[in-house]
């Protein structure tokens, strides 16, 4: 999976916060669509560090996690 770090280079329409993030803040991961890519960021650093992966690579990752016997993803 190839990723690229961006600094404010893309502005996605909306970020989606992981349902596994705690409610107290500080431990949140967000993702967003940006064209044919998926952007990932840690809310502690915001747009200072954003990873960008291809949509097909992201789908493969999510599928593999869901197939894991230890996964608890709904």
DSSP file (Angstrom, degrees, kcal/mol; ACC not computed):
  #  RESIDUE AA STRUCTURE BP1 BP2  ACC     N-H-->O    O-->H-N    N-H-->O    O-->H-N    TCO  KAPPA ALPHA  PHI   PSI    X-CA   Y-CA   Z-CA
    1    1 A X              0   0    0      0, 0.0     2,-0.4     0, 0.0    52,-0.0   0.000 360.0 360.0 360.0 126.6    0.0    0.0    0.0
    2    2 A X        +     0   0    0      2,-0.0    52,-0.4    52,-0.0     2,-0.3  -0.768 360.0 179.7 -95.4 137.9    1.5    3.3   -1.0
    3    3 A X        -     0   0    0     -2,-0.4     2,-0.4    50,-0.1    50,-0.2  -0.968  13.8-156.2-136.4 158.1    0.9    6.4    1.0
    4    4 A X  E     -A   52   0A   0     48,-0.9    48,-1.0    -2,-0.3     2,-0.4  -0.997  17.7-130.7-132.7 133.7    1.9   10.0    0.8
    5    5 A X  E     -A   51   0A   0     -2,-0.4     2,-0.3    46,-0.2    46,-0.2  -0.707  28.7-170.2 -85.2 134.7    2.1   12.5    3.6
    6    6 A X  E     -A   50   0A   0     44,-1.9    44,-1.2    -2,-0.4     2,-0.5  -0.913  19.8-151.2-123.9 149.5    0.4   15.8    2.8
    7    7 A X  S    S-     0   0    0     -2,-0.3    41,-0.2    42,-0.1    40,-0.1  -0.855  81.3 -43.1-121.7  95.3    0.4   19.1    4.6
    8    8 A X  S    S+     0   0    0     39,-1.0    40,-0.1    -2,-0.5    39,-0.0   0.713  99.2 131.3  60.7  21.7   -2.9   20.9    3.9
    9    9 A X        +     0   0    0     38,-0.2     2,-0.4     1,-0.1    -1,-0.1   0.776  66.8  34.6 -79.5 -26.1   -2.6   19.9    0.2
   10   10 A X        -     0   0    0      2,-0.0     2,-0.6    24,-0.0    -2,-0.1  -0.971  62.9-156.2-131.1 145.7   -6.1   18.5    0.0
   11   11 A X        -     0   0    0     -2,-0.4    -2,-0.0    -3,-0.0     0, 0.0  -0.837  18.8-157.4-121.4  93.0   -9.4   19.6    1.6
   12   12 A X        -     0   0    0     -2,-0.6     3,-0.1     1,-0.1    22,-0.1  -0.244  25.2-116.1 -68.5 159.0  -11.9   16.8    1.7
   13   13 A X  S    S-     0   0    0     20,-0.6     2,-0.3     1,-0.2    -1,-0.1   0.920  89.7  -7.4 -61.4 -46.2  -15.6   17.4    2.0
   14   14 A X        -     0   0    0     19,-0.3    19,-0.4     2,-0.0     2,-0.4  -0.990  61.2-133.6-155.9 144.2  -16.0   15.8    5.4
   15   15 A X        -     0   0    0     -2,-0.3     2,-0.5    -3,-0.1    17,-0.2  -0.785  17.2-148.5 -96.7 141.2  -13.9   13.8    7.8
   16   16 A X  E     -B   31   0A   0     15,-3.2    15,-2.1    -2,-0.4     2,-0.3  -0.955  13.7-139.5-112.4 123.7  -15.5   10.7    9.4
   17   17 A X  E     -B   30   0A   0     -2,-0.5    13,-0.2    13,-0.2    11,-0.0  -0.619  26.5-104.3 -84.4 138.3  -14.3    9.9   13.0
   18   18 A X    >   -     0   0    0     11,-2.9     3,-1.5    -2,-0.3    -1,-0.1  -0.311  17.5-135.3 -58.7 138.7  -13.6    6.3   13.9
   19   19 A X  T 3  S+     0   0    0      1,-0.3    -1,-0.2     9,-0.1    -2,-0.0   0.629 105.4  62.4 -70.7 -11.7  -16.3    4.7   16.0
   20   20 A X  T 3  S+     0   0    0      9,-0.1    -1,-0.3     2,-0.1     2,-0.1   0.428  77.8 111.2 -92.5   0.1  -13.5    3.3   18.1
   21   21 A X  S <  S-     0   0    0     -3,-1.5     7,-0.2     8,-0.2     2,-0.1  -0.470  75.8-110.4 -71.4 145.3  -12.2    6.7   19.1
   22   22 A X    >   -     0   0    0      5,-0.7     3,-1.0    -2,-0.1     5,-0.3  -0.414  16.3-125.2 -77.5 157.1  -12.7    7.5   22.8
   23   23 A X  T 3  S+     0   0    0      1,-0.2    -1,-0.1    -2,-0.1     3,-0.1   0.606 102.5  69.3 -76.3 -12.4  -15.3   10.2   23.8
   24   24 A X  T 3  S-     0   0    0      1,-0.2    -1,-0.2     3,-0.1    -2,-0.0   0.552 102.2-126.1 -84.2  -7.4  -12.7   12.2   25.7
   25   25 A X  S <  S+     0   0    0     -3,-1.0    -1,-0.2     2,-0.1    -2,-0.1  -0.012  78.9  85.0  83.7 165.2  -10.8   13.3   22.6
   26   26 A X  S    S+     0   0    0     -3,-0.1    18,-0.1    -4,-0.0    -3,-0.1   0.192  84.4  67.3  91.5 -17.5   -7.2   13.0   21.9
   27   27 A X  S    S+     0   0    0     -5,-0.3    -5,-0.7    16,-0.1     2,-0.4  -0.396  71.4 132.0-129.7  56.8   -7.3    9.4   20.5
   28   28 A X        -     0   0    0     -7,-0.2    15,-2.2    -5,-0.0     2,-0.4  -0.899  36.6-165.2-118.7 138.2   -9.2    9.8   17.3
   29   29 A X  E     - C   0  42A   0     -2,-0.4   -11,-2.9    13,-0.2     2,-0.3  -0.962  14.6-171.1-115.5 136.8   -8.5    8.6   13.8
   30   30 A X  E     -BC  17  41A   0     11,-2.5    11,-2.2    -2,-0.4     2,-0.3  -0.922   6.6-167.6-126.9 152.9  -10.5   10.2   10.9
   31   31 A X  E     +BC  16  40A   0    -15,-2.1   -15,-3.2    -2,-0.3     2,-0.3  -0.949   6.5 178.0-134.6 159.0  -10.8    9.3    7.3
   32   32 A X  E     - C   0  39A   0      7,-1.7     7,-3.3    -2,-0.3     2,-0.3  -0.988  29.6-112.0-156.0 151.8  -12.3   11.2    4.3
   33   33 A X  E     + C   0  38A   0    -19,-0.4   -20,-0.6    -2,-0.3   -19,-0.3  -0.694  28.4 176.4 -85.6 140.1  -12.7   10.7    0.5
   34   34 A X  E >   - C   0  37A   0      3,-2.3     3,-1.2    -2,-0.3     2,-0.3  -0.748  62.6 -62.8-143.4  92.1  -10.7   13.0   -1.8
   35   35 A X  T 3  S-     0   0    0     -2,-0.3    -1,-0.2     1,-0.2   -23,-0.0  -0.519 118.5 -14.3  67.3-126.5  -11.3   12.0   -5.4
   36   36 A X  T 3  S+     0   0    0     -2,-0.3    19,-1.8    -3,-0.1     2,-0.3   0.120 127.1  79.0 -95.3  21.5   -9.9    8.5   -5.9
   37   37 A X  E <   -CD  34  54A   0     -3,-1.2    -3,-2.3    17,-0.2     2,-0.4  -0.812  68.9-137.0-123.3 163.1   -8.0    8.5   -2.6
   38   38 A X  E     -CD  33  53A   0     15,-2.9    15,-2.5    -2,-0.3     2,-0.4  -0.993  20.3-149.7-119.0 130.0   -8.8    8.0    1.0
   39   39 A X  E     -CD  32  52A   0     -7,-3.3    -7,-1.7    -2,-0.4     2,-0.4  -0.797  10.8-167.5-100.4 142.2   -7.2   10.4    3.5
   40   40 A X  E     +CD  31  51A   0     11,-2.6    11,-2.5    -2,-0.4     2,-0.3  -0.982  11.5 167.4-128.8 139.3   -6.3    9.4    7.1
   41   41 A X  E     -CD  30  50A   0    -11,-2.2   -11,-2.5    -2,-0.4     2,-0.5  -0.993  35.3-125.4-150.2 157.2   -5.3   11.6    9.9
   42   42 A X  E >>  -C   29   0A   0      7,-0.6     3,-1.7     4,-0.3     4,-1.2  -0.906  23.5-140.8 -98.5 124.9   -4.8   11.6   13.7
   43   43 A X  T 34 S+     0   0    0    -15,-2.2   -14,-0.1    -2,-0.5    -1,-0.1   0.700  96.3  71.3 -65.6 -17.3   -6.9   14.4   15.2
   44   44 A X  T 34 S+     0   0    0    -16,-0.4    -1,-0.3     1,-0.2   -15,-0.1   0.816 114.5  25.3 -66.3 -28.2   -4.1   15.2   17.7
   45   45 A X  T X4 S-     0   0    0     -3,-1.7     3,-2.0     1,-0.2    -2,-0.2   0.454  93.4-168.7-114.1  -4.3   -2.1   16.7   14.8
   46   46 A X  G ><  -     0   0    0     -4,-1.2     3,-0.9     1,-0.3    -4,-0.3  -0.216  68.0 -10.3  56.7-134.3   -5.0   17.6   12.4
   47   47 A X  G 3  S+     0   0    0      1,-0.2   -39,-1.0    -4,-0.1     3,-0.3   0.438 113.2  92.1 -79.3   0.5   -3.9   18.5    8.9
   48   48 A X  G <  S+     0   0    0     -3,-2.0     2,-0.4     1,-0.3    -1,-0.2   0.821 100.6  21.5 -65.3 -29.2   -0.2   18.6    9.8
   49   49 A X  S <  S+     0   0    0     -3,-0.9    -7,-0.6    -7,-0.2     2,-0.4  -0.899  73.2 167.9-144.1 110.5    0.2   15.0    8.8
   50   50 A X  E     -AD   6  41A   0    -44,-1.2   -44,-1.9    -2,-0.4     2,-0.4  -0.987  21.4-149.2-125.9 128.7   -2.3   13.3    6.5
   51   51 A X  E     -AD   5  40A   0    -11,-2.5   -11,-2.6    -2,-0.4     2,-0.5  -0.794  11.6-158.0 -95.1 140.0   -1.7    9.9    4.9
   52   52 A X  E     +AD   4  39A   0    -48,-1.0   -48,-0.9    -2,-0.4     2,-0.3  -0.977  14.7 173.7-121.6 126.4   -3.3    9.3    1.4
   53   53 A X  E     - D   0  38A   0    -15,-2.5   -15,-2.9    -2,-0.5   -50,-0.1  -0.918  38.2 -94.7-128.3 155.8   -4.0    5.9    0.1
   54   54 A X  E  >  - D   0  37A   0    -52,-0.4     4,-2.2    -2,-0.3   -17,-0.2  -0.380  33.4-121.8 -66.1 147.1   -5.7    4.6   -3.0
   55   55 A X  H  > S+     0   0    0    -19,-1.8     4,-2.5     1,-0.2     5,-0.2   0.872 112.4  51.6 -60.2 -38.9   -9.4    3.8   -2.6
   56   56 A X  H  > S+     0   0    0    -20,-0.3     4,-2.1     1,-0.2    -1,-0.2   0.887 109.4  50.0 -68.1 -36.9   -8.9    0.1   -3.7
   57   57 A X  H  > S+     0   0    0      2,-0.2     4,-2.2     1,-0.2    -2,-0.2   0.899 111.0  50.1 -65.4 -39.5   -6.1   -0.3   -1.2
   58   58 A X  H  X S+     0   0    0     -4,-2.2     4,-2.8     2,-0.2     5,-0.2   0.918 109.6  50.2 -64.6 -43.8   -8.3    1.1    1.6
   59   59 A X  H  X S+     0   0    0     -4,-2.5     4,-2.5     1,-0.2    -1,-0.2   0.907 110.6  50.2 -60.7 -41.2  -11.2   -1.3    0.6
   60   60 A X  H  X S+     0   0    0     -4,-2.1     4,-2.4     2,-0.2    -1,-0.2   0.905 111.2  49.0 -62.8 -41.8   -8.7   -4.2    0.7
   61   61 A X  H  X S+     0   0    0     -4,-2.2     4,-2.4     2,-0.2    -2,-0.2   0.946 112.5  46.5 -62.1 -49.8   -7.5   -3.1    4.2
   62   62 A X  H  X S+     0   0    0     -4,-2.8     4,-2.5     1,-0.2    -2,-0.2   0.907 112.5  51.0 -61.8 -42.1  -11.0   -2.8    5.6
   63   63 A X  H  X S+     0   0    0     -4,-2.5     4,-1.7    -5,-0.2    -1,-0.2   0.926 110.3  49.2 -60.8 -45.3  -12.0   -6.1    4.1
   64   64 A X  H  X S+     0   0    0     -4,-2.4     4,-0.8     1,-0.2    -2,-0.2   0.895 111.3  49.4 -62.6 -40.5   -9.0   -7.8    5.7
   65   65 A X  H >< S+     0   0    0     -4,-2.4     3,-0.8     1,-0.2     6,-0.2   0.920 110.3  50.4 -65.3 -42.7   -9.7   -6.3    9.1
   66   66 A X  H 3< S+     0   0    0     -4,-2.5    -1,-0.2     1,-0.2    -2,-0.2   0.813 109.1  52.3 -65.3 -29.0  -13.3   -7.4    8.9
   67   67 A X  H 3< S+     0   0    0     -4,-1.7    -1,-0.2    -5,-0.2    -2,-0.2   0.631  85.3 108.4 -80.9 -13.9  -12.3  -10.9    8.1
   68   68 A X  S X< S-     0   0    0     -3,-0.8     3,-1.4    -4,-0.8    -3,-0.0  -0.410  72.2-136.2 -65.5 134.6   -9.9  -11.1   11.0
   69   69 A X  T 3  S+     0   0    0      1,-0.3    -1,-0.1    -2,-0.1    -4,-0.0   0.742 105.9  51.1 -64.7 -20.6  -11.2  -13.4   13.8
   70   70 A X  T 3  S+     0   0    0     -5,-0.1    -1,-0.3     2,-0.0     2,-0.1   0.507  85.1 114.4 -91.8  -6.0  -10.2  -10.7   16.4
   71   71 A X    <   -     0   0    0     -3,-1.4    -5,-0.0    -6,-0.2    -6,-0.0  -0.399  41.7-174.4 -71.0 140.6  -12.0   -7.9   14.6
   72   72 A X        +     0   0    0     -2,-0.1     2,-0.4     0, 0.0    -1,-0.1  -0.208  35.0 139.1-122.7  39.7  -14.9   -6.3   16.4
   73   73 A X              0   0    0     -8,-0.2    -2,-0.0     1,-0.1     0, 0.0  -0.727 360.0 360.0 -91.7 131.6  -16.0   -4.0   13.6
   74   74 A X              0   0    0     -2,-0.4    -1,-0.1     0, 0.0    -8,-0.0   0.439 360.0 360.0 -87.0 360.0  -19.7   -3.6   13.0
